[in-house]
Amino acid sequence: MSTTTPISPIPVVSTEIAVALQAYMPDLLTAAQILSGLGDLRNLVTRCEPVSVTDALVMMSSAARFLADVAPPDLLDVDRWMVEAEVTAWAHVQHREQMPSGTLSNHLQRLRRMLRVRRGLPARMGAGSVSSPERAPMNPADRLM
């Protein structure tokens, strides 16, 4: 594993999701990219804790679309390309090239989820939030009337 990606345990996903991820072959990536980086991409998507087969596959699809556009055809280094600056630059290009805004928004939600996981944050915003400390019972004299 690369030193740029925080090491975190790979979560357990359902057998259905694991099988779907292993079977997924992106049409957009070259054979060399698939050989060099598809395993890392599957690992990243697994760490994003997909909640369903569909969730896992659309994450793979968004990542493949992004990586096919930015990575060289002979090598897929997920750690090199799946970074905030590259995602932002890619989004600007897609906007200029008239990718439908809903499609771009969906891709960006999924890519940002991957970026959060790469930084060691929870896959979903709001996940694992710290609950607020218990408040002491209010003293009736402290009430505003």
KAQUILIN-V477805 format. One record per pair of residues at least 6 apart in sequence whose C-alpha atoms are under 6 Angstrom apart, sorted by sequence separation. I is the first residue (numbers start at 0). J is the second residue. D is the distance in Angstrom with one decimal. If there is no record, write none. Layout:
I,J,D  I,J,D
This chain:
49,55,5.1  116,122,5.4  112,122,5.6  10,46,5.9  16,52,4.9  9,46,5.4  28,67,5.5  35,74,5.9  36,75,4.8  27,67,5.9  35,75,5.6  36,76,5.9  31,73,5.2  32,74,5.0  31,74,6.0  32,75,4.6  61,106,5.2  58,109,5.8  47,122,5.0  4,117,5.5  5,119,5.8
